[in-house]
Amino acid sequence: MTAPGRHRITELPIGRRIAQLRTRRGLTQQVFADRIGKSHSWVDKVERGIRSLDRISVIHTIANVLGVTPDVILAPTTSSRPEPATNTTAAVEHLRTALARYDTPTPDQQSPSAADLHHRIQYAHSAYQHAHYPQLLRTLPDLLTHTRHTTTARADAAHLQTRIYRLTAHLLTKLDEPHLAWLAADRAITTATGHPRHTAAAAIPLAQALRALHRPTLAIQAALTAVPLIDPAGTNDAAPDDHALAGTLLIEAALAAATGNDPTTAHHYAHRAAQLAATRPGDNDATTTGFGPTAVEVARAHIATILGDPHQAITHHQYATAGHGWRELPAEHRAAHLIDITRAYLDTGNPTAATHAVIAADQTAPAETRTRPTAHTVVATLLRTSPTPDLTRLATTIGLTPRP
């Protein structure tokens, strides 16, 4: 049962929260200061918000004296809460059900227009790029059904279906559902058959899903088979986004090779991707891949981490985040990379930098840290090695138990 006033307490700033809890215990500032081993001035500054709490051991001492658990002190001051894990699980099951359906529309059902579906899918892509995953999970089941039921021209319907299957596969890989992601990506490939660019775009989430399934050889094959379909050097009809598609596929091949512990192949395809990126003016493209020079540096950091070279990974990371292209990457891409780079920092014995990275990821795209199982593992690891107030607060927010 929640203690009386708990919800009001946790809505207050931390300093005022401590002051109110202290008053309820009948403690003066001086008595409270004596019990926690601090000065009266220190307590006064904390309660007025002039001084912050920067040591987890002090927070545990304060909580013990006040007769509460540390999460009461550290609970976020915002009233918003992340999507509970149980809700995410239920939403994934709704998505699984939608993917399993093969029903056709009945004559009395109103078919959505291609224009309406295009607008909704664009909105869904934007939600993905901003890492609004809970919102996207609620949207995708209906979109999958409606794109299957549309009676628009066959080519337009296939394009819409390919796009929504691709997006579904990307999200499911994020949520550590690689088998379901593979199914969605395979549907995208099948639906796109006959259209080279759509097939190439669908091969990106397919390679990602195969890599997540620990099938690096198949992932490389999926990516490289698609590259000739849109190779800008091999056609006189190259679209503006062909460089981005080809480059992203090469990055996927490089990451898969690294996963398979093949550094020569990984560096070869990363180099080819860098050559394509060098021909682009920036880091934005029309395919929502975010491909460009910065994306290649981010991928090289991940490759180095996978191959066990954390110092090289950090060098690539620092180079990527120092340039103007970093801010041009989608929020989900930046946050995902910040979570990935924590492994390199931990491998170099720098948990402080790892913690800063995961907190920055949460500030960039909260759902990336609060929804993804990978991020939860990172936070739990850091809690064991280097708990800080910010990290403990984040762990409490996402439902992890802080270290006592």
N, C-alpha and C positions, 0 to 999 in steps of 0.2 A: 504493500500500500504506500502511496506517495505521501510523504510527510506534509503536514499543513504548511502552506506558503511556499512549497518547493518551486512551483511554476513561477511564482512572482519573484522569488530569489534569483532564479537562473535567467531572468530577463534583465537583471540589473548588471551594470558594469562590474568587473571583478572587485575593484576597490570598495564600491558601495555594498557589494554582496558580502564581503568580509566584515565590513562595519556593522551591517544588520545582523549577521550571525553572531558577531562578538557581543552586541547589545543584548540579543536574546539569551546569551549565556550569562549575562549579568557581569561582564568583564569590562573594566575600564581599559583605555588604551595602554596605560602604564602596566597594569597587571597582565594584559595580553602580551605586551612586549616582553615582559620578564619571562613569561612561560615559553615563548618561542625563541628566546635568546637574542632579541633585537632591541634597538633603542626606541624610545617613545617617538622620536622624530621620524624614524624609519616607518613605523606603523602609520603615523599620521599622513605621511607622503603617499604610502600605498593606498590608503583608504580614500584619499582625495584624487587619486589617479595620476599623481605627479611622478611616482616611481612604479616601474613595472616589476612583476615577479619573473625572475629569469633563471631560477633554479628549481628543478623538480623536487629536490629534497626539502626545500623550504616549504613548498606547497603541501607536501605530505605532513610536515610538522604542523602547519597552520590547520590543516584539516583535522588532525588528531586532537588538537587543543579545542577546536570548535565543535568536535563531536560529529563531523560529517565525513563523507567519503571524498576523495580528491576530485571526482567528476563533478561534484556540486560546485567546487571552486572553479573548475576549468570549463564547465559547460558553455557552449557558444552563447553569446549575448543576443544573437539573432533568433527570431521566432521560427525561421525556416528550418526544415529538417530534410535530410537526404531521403531518397527512396529506400524504404526498408528492404533488406535482402529478400525477405519472403515475398514482397510485392514484385521485385525484379524476377524472381523465380517463377511466379505465377504469370507474369507478362511474357516470359520466354515460352511458357507452355502454351499460351494463346497464340504466339507466333508459330510454334511447332504445329498446332492444329490448323492454322491458316495455310501453312506450307503443305499439309497432308491432304487438303481438299482438292478435288477435281470436278466439283459440281459446275454445271453450266447455268446461266440465268434462265429463269422461267419467263414465259411471254409477258406476264404482268409486272415484271421487274423493270424499273427505269434504268437504262444504261447510262453511266456517267460519260460525259463528253471527253474527247481527247484533250481539249483546252483546259478543262477543269482538272483532269488527272495530271497534266503537265505542270500546272500551277502547284498542285498538292505535292508532287514529287520534288519540285524545286524547293518547296518549303521544307520537306523532309531532309533533303540534302543539306540545306542551311542548318537545320537542327543538328545534324550529324557533325558538321564542321565546327559548331559551337559546343559540341559535347553535351547536348541536351538529350541524353540517352533515355531517361525515364519517359519523357514526352514522346520520343521516337518509338519506343516500345508500345506505347498506347496507340500510335498512329499506323504502324506498319501492317497489322493484321487486316484492317479494313482496306488499306491501299492494295495489298496483295489480292484480296477478293475483287475489288473494283476494277483493277487493271485486267484481271482474268475475264471479267464480265463485260468489258467494253466492246461495243460493236463498231468501233471506228475502223478505218481502213486497216487491212492486215499488217502492212509494213509499219504503220504508226503504232498499232497495238503491240507488235513485237518489240519495238523500240522502248515503249513505256514499260513493258513487262521486264525487259532486260535491265533497265535502270533500277526498277524496284527490287529485283532479285539481287542485283549487285549490292545495293545499299543494305539489304537485309543480311547478306553474307558478311559485309564489312563489320556490321554491328555485332553479329553473333560471334565472330572471331574475337572481337574486343571483350565479349562477355564470357570468354572461355567455353564456348560451345562449338568446337571445331567440326564435329561431325554434322551438326545441323547447318553450319556455315558452308561446309562442302556441298551439301544438298542444294542450298540456295544458289551457290556459285555455279554448280553444274546446270541448274535450271536456266541460269542467265546465259551460259554458253550455248545450251540447246536452243533457247529462244532466239538468240542472236545469229544462228547459223545462216550464212548467206550474206552477211554484212560484215566486211572485214574490220571496220573500226569498232563496231559494237562488240564483236567477238574479242578483239584485243582488249577492250576495256573490261569485259567480263573475265578475262584471264587473270587480271590483277587480284581480285578477291579469291579466285580459285587457287592461285599460287600461295596466297596468304593462308588459306584454310589448310592446304596440304602441308605447308611449313609448320603450322600449329599442330598438325597431326603427326609430326616428326617423320614426314615423307619428303626429305629434301630433294632427292633425285626426281621424283614426280613433280615437285614444285618447280624445279629448274626447267624441266621439259615443258610444263604448262606455260611458263613465262616465255621461253625462247621460241616455242612453236608459234606464238602470237606475234612476236616482233616483226617477222617478214611481212605480215599482213598490212602493217602501217609504217614500214621502214621509210623514213623521209628521204633517204639517199637512193632508194630503189624505185621511186615513182615521180612522175611529173605532175601528179595531182595531189600533192601533200597538203593536208588541211593544217590550219594553225596549231591544232592540238596534237598533231601526230608526233612531234618531238616529245611532248609531255607523256604521251602514252608509251612510246618506245622507251623513253628514259626510265619511267616508273617500272616497266616490265624488266628492264635490265637491273634495276635496284632490287626487285624481288628475286631475280636469279642470283644476284650477289649475296643477298641475305640467306637464301636457301643453301648456297654453297658453303657459307660460313657455318650454318647449322649442321651441315654434313662434314664439318671440319676439313674443308678444302680451301685453304687460304689463297692458293694460286688462282683458282677459278673465281673466288669471291672478289679478289682485287682486280682481276681482269674485267669483270662485268661492271664493277664500280667505276673503273677507269673509263669504260665505254659510255656509261651514264654521264660521267663528268664531261666528256667531250660533247655530248648532246646538250647538256646544260649550258655549256659555254657559248652555244649559239643562240641562247635565249636572252632577252633583255632584262628579265626579272624573275621573280619566284611565284608569280600567279599564272594560272592557265584556265582554260574554259572547261576542263574535264574534272575539276575538283580534286585532282591528284596532288596539287601543291608542288608540282615538280619544278626544279630550278637548281641553281648552284647550292643554295642553302640546304635543300632537301637531300642533295647528294652528300654534303658534309655530315648531316644528321645520320644518314644511312651508314656512312663510313665509321662514325662513332659507335653505332650499334654493332656493326661487323667486327670492329676491333674488340668490343666487349665480349661478343660471342666467342671470338677466337682466343680469348684469354690475354689480351694486351690492353689492360685498363689505362695505362699511361697514355698510349696512343689514342684511346677512346676519348679521354679527357681533353687531349689536344684538339681533336676534331670538334668536340663539343664546344670548347671555348671559342674556336674560330667561327663556328656556325652561329653561336648566340651573340657574338660581338658585331656582326654585320647587320645592315638595315633589312636584309632579306628575312631575318628571323621573325620580325613582326608581321611579315606578309604571309607566313605560313598559317594555316587554319589553327584555331585554338586547340582542337583535339590533337593535332599533329605535334604542336609544341608541348602540350601537357604529357602526351604519351612518351615523347623523347625524354623529358625531365624525369619521368619515372624510370625509364630504361637506364639512364645514366647513373642512377643511384648505385647500381651494381658495380660499376667501375670505381666509383668513389669508395665503396665499402672494400673493394679488392685492394685499394691502395692505402687502406687504413685511415680513411678520412670520413668518419660517420657524420661529422658536423656538416660537411659539404653535401653529403647525401641527404641529410635532413633538410637543409636549405632547398635542395632540388625538389623534394617531394612537397614541401610547403608551397614553393613557387608553382608547382603543378596544380595544387589545389586552388591557388589564387587565380590561375589562368583558366582552368576548366574544372570546376568542383566535381562534376559527375565522373571525370576521369579517375579521380582518387576515391570517390565515394561509392562508385558502382562497380568498377572493374575488380575482379578477384586478384589480378596481378598486383594492383596497387595496394590491396589489403595485405597481401603477403609482404610487400615492401615495408609498409607501416609497422606491421607486427615485428619484422626483423629489426627495424630501427628502434622500436620500443625496448627490445632486449639489449641492444648495444649502446644506445645513446638517447635515452628519453629526455625530452625538453618540454617545457610548458606548451609550446605551440603544437608539438607533435602529439603530446598526450591529449590535448584538446581536440585535435583532428581525430585521433583514435576513438575518443569518446563519442564524437559526432557520428562516426561511421559504424559504431556499435562494437568496436574492439575493446577488450579489457586492458586498461593501462597496467603496467607493472607496479605492484604494490611497493 
